[in-house]
Amino acid sequence: MTDRHLAEQVAWLKGELFWKLDPHQEEIYDVLNSMDWEEALFFCSRRFGKSYLSIIMALEFCLKNPGSIVRVAAESYKQIQDIVEDNMSPIIAGAPEGLIVREKSSYRYKVGSSSLRLGCTAAAHVDTLRGGNAHFVILEEGGSVPSDDYKKAIRSILGPQLLLTEGSILHVTTPSEEEDHFIHTEVLPECEQAGTCFIRDVYANTKLSAKQIEKQIRRSGGEHTEEWKREFLCQVIRPKELTILPEFHSDM
């Protein structure tokens, strides 16, 4: 075993995984770890690695807080499985054997003595998350969840699970196509006031070159498109149908 491998094994056992982050992710990680926070928002561009960062934080929390429950949810079970599995695989490569184990249920991982549990925020399934406690809740891609569903998941289902534990909730998303989405009208201003809102566009991604960004601009249809502005500049876009004035007639 090399000195580096030994150091990495020790870091895993201590629940210190910041060394797996890129500089633009570590900057956010450092800010949150320097403060006591209840709610935070990663309002970041596509391909920023915001879900990768959130899974790093979930694993660290599990390892540093034995016996805890961390819930990670998205609109559908397939979506959250894909998000967690795609990011978990490169993160846990080289982790001590047996430290992170996929349980018989396809929606749970044993992380040390803690439990990481996957869930669904869609209205048809969110009630399955009722009951029990949670110490840390991560909500992925909330902008793609209907606003009312998302609000119910937070206020009626997941929020109460944090009451006794005094746990935290993390929102991880790009802007929603709904201009008046709960994330835009409630979560974003509250987190801005608390200093826990991290708005990062594609140009903040230290892994991307200017050439790669230019290619994406073309794929998005140009810098003038809603897709580019919303998905890569993290702008809340007013729907076109609401910006078009009705045609004027003299008999109106």
Protein Blocks (a to p, Z undefined) as FASTA:
>chain_A
ZZklmmmmmmmmnopaklmpcfklmmmmmmmmmpccfbdcddddehklmmmmmmmmmmmm
mmmmghiacddddfblklmmmmmmmmmmmmmgoiaehkaccdfblkbccehjbccddddf
bfklmmmmggcjdfbdcdehkllpcfklmmmmmmmmmmmmmmmnopacdddddddfblkl
mklmmmmmmmmmnopaccddfklpmkbcfklmmmmmmmnopakbmklmmmmnopacddfk
lmpccdddfkZZ
